[in-house]
Amino acid sequence: MAGLISRPAVVADIPAITAIYAEQVLYGTATFEVIPPDEGEMAGRMAALTDGGYPYVAAERDGRLAGYAYAGAYHRRPAYRNTVEDSIYIANDCRGQGIGGLLLRALIDRCTVLGFRQMIALIGDSQNMASVRLHRAAGFDPVGTLKSVGFKHGRWLDVVMMQRALGAGATRDPDR
C-alpha cells in the first residue's frame, strides 16, 4: 500500500468524491440512490455530517483520492445517539487494494474516540460480498438481511445488516 494514506476529507475533495459516488449511483448497488447528486449537494452532505460531529475520511494514493468514508447517525431519534452507520466508497480502479480496510479502520478508530458505542453497516445488495468480507474482517457480525427492499438496475436488491461494538459497547450506560 505504498503511497496510501487516510486523512480527514476536506471540501477540496468534493469533485473526486462526487465522481466516485456518481459511479456507484449510475452503475453499482452500494447505494440505492438513482440520480447522482451534484457537487453542491455532496458538499452540503459533507458539511452536515462534519458539523454534526461525525467523521468523514479520505484515502489518498500518490496525491489522488482513491476512496472516502463517513459515519453518520443510524437514526435521528435520541435513543440512537450512540450508534452510527458507516458508508464507504472506493474509486472503481482502486478496488481490491486494501483501501476499504484502511478507511473502515480509520472510521472505527475515530468513532470510538468520539464515544460512539455501536456501528451499523447497511450493505446494499446481498451479492456485494466484497463489502460483507470487509466488514466481517473488521469485526462486524451479520444481524440480518432485509429482502428485496430496493429496486435498481432492473432487479430487486437486499440489504445486509451487520453490526460491531465500539469501545465499551453495551457494557455500561454511555451517559455515565
C-alpha positions in Angstrom: 0.0 0.0 0.0 2.8 2.3 -0.8 1.8 6.0 -1.1 -1.6 5.3 0.5 -2.8 7.4 3.4 -6.0 8.1 5.2 -6.8 11.6 6.3 -9.8 13.8 7.1 -11.8 14.6 4.0 -11.8 18.3 3.0 -14.0 20.5 0.8 -11.3 20.3 -1.9 -12.1 16.6 -2.2 -15.7 17.2 -3.3 -15.1 16.9 -7.0 -13.5 13.5 -6.6 -16.0 12.4 -4.0 -18.8 13.3 -6.3 -17.3 11.4 -9.2 -16.7 8.3 -7.1 -20.3 8.4 -5.8 -21.8 9.0 -9.2 -20.2 5.9 -10.5 -22.0 3.8 -7.7 -25.2 5.7 -8.3 -25.2 5.0 -12.0 -23.7 1.5 -12.2 -23.5 0.0 -8.7 -25.7 -1.2 -5.9 -23.8 0.1 -2.9 -26.3 3.0 -2.8 -30.0 2.8 -3.7 -29.9 6.4 -4.9 -30.6 6.5 -8.7 -29.8 10.1 -9.7 -26.2 11.3 -9.0 -26.1 14.4 -6.7 -24.1 17.3 -7.9 -21.0 18.8 -6.1 -23.1 21.3 -4.2 -25.3 18.6 -2.8 -22.3 16.4 -1.9 -20.6 19.4 -0.2 -23.8 20.0 1.8 -23.9 16.4 2.9 -20.3 16.5 4.0 -20.9 19.7 5.9 -24.0 18.3 7.7 -22.0 15.3 8.8 -18.9 17.1 10.0 -20.9 19.9 11.6 -22.8 17.2 13.4 -19.5 15.8 14.9 -19.3 12.7 12.6 -16.1 11.6 11.0 -15.6 11.9 7.2 -12.3 10.4 5.9 -10.5 10.1 2.6 -7.9 7.7 1.3 -5.3 9.2 -0.9 -2.8 7.4 -3.1 0.0 9.4 -4.6 -2.0 12.6 -4.4 -5.2 11.2 -5.9 -8.4 10.5 -3.9 -8.9 6.7 -4.1 -11.9 6.5 -1.8 -13.8 8.0 1.1 -15.9 7.0 4.0 -18.0 8.6 6.7 -20.1 7.7 9.7 -23.5 9.3 10.4 -26.5 8.9 12.6 -28.0 5.5 12.4 -31.4 7.1 13.2 -32.2 10.6 14.3 -34.2 9.7 17.5 -32.3 10.5 20.7 -32.0 6.9 22.0 -29.9 6.0 18.9 -27.4 8.8 19.6 -24.6 6.3 20.5 -25.0 4.3 17.2 -23.5 5.3 13.8 -23.9 3.9 10.3 -20.8 3.7 8.1 -20.6 4.3 4.4 -17.6 3.5 2.2 -17.0 4.3 -1.5 -13.9 3.3 -3.5 -12.9 4.6 -6.9 -13.6 1.9 -9.4 -10.0 1.4 -10.5 -8.8 1.2 -6.8 -10.9 -1.6 -5.5 -9.3 -4.7 -4.1 -6.2 -2.8 -3.0 -6.9 -2.5 0.8 -8.4 0.9 0.6 -11.7 -0.1 2.1 -10.0 -1.7 5.1 -7.9 1.4 5.6 -11.0 3.7 5.6 -13.1 1.4 7.8 -10.3 1.1 10.4 -10.0 4.9 10.4 -13.8 5.3 10.9 -13.9 2.7 13.7 -11.0 4.4 15.5 -12.4 7.9 15.1 -15.9 6.8 16.2 -14.5 5.0 19.2 -12.6 8.1 20.3 -15.8 10.2 19.8 -17.6 7.9 22.2 -19.9 6.1 19.9 -20.8 2.6 21.1 -22.2 0.7 18.0 -21.5 0.8 14.3 -24.1 -0.5 11.8 -23.3 -1.4 8.2 -26.3 -1.5 5.8 -24.8 -3.2 2.7 -26.7 -2.6 -0.5 -27.1 -5.8 -2.4 -26.5 -9.2 -0.7 -24.3 -10.1 -3.6 -21.8 -7.4 -2.6 -19.5 -10.0 -1.0 -16.5 -7.7 -1.0 -18.3 -5.3 1.4 -19.5 -8.2 3.5 -16.0 -9.6 3.8 -14.5 -6.2 4.5 -16.9 -5.6 7.4 -16.5 -9.2 8.7 -12.7 -8.7 8.8 -13.2 -5.5 10.8 -15.2 -7.4 13.5 -18.8 -6.9 12.2 -21.3 -9.6 12.7 -24.2 -10.3 10.4 -27.5 -9.4 12.1 -30.0 -9.9 9.3 -31.0 -9.4 5.7 -33.8 -7.2 4.5 -35.1 -9.0 1.4 -36.0 -7.2 -1.8 -36.2 -3.7 -0.3 -34.7 -1.8 -3.2 -35.2 -2.0 -6.9 -32.4 -0.8 -9.1 -30.8 -1.8 -12.5 -33.9 -4.0 -13.2 -33.7 -6.2 -10.2 -34.7 -6.4 -6.5 -31.9 -5.8 -4.1 -31.5 -7.0 -0.5 -29.7 -5.1 2.3 -27.3 -7.0 4.5 -27.2 -5.6 8.1 -24.0 -6.0 10.1 -23.0 -4.6 13.5 -19.9 -4.0 15.5 -19.5 -2.8 19.1 -17.2 0.2 19.6 -15.2 0.9 22.7 -17.1 -0.4 25.7 -20.0 -1.3 23.5 -23.1 -2.1 25.6 -21.2 -2.9 28.8 -22.3 0.2 30.7 -24.6 3.3 30.5 -22.9 5.7 27.9 -24.2 8.7 29.8 -22.3 8.0 33.0 
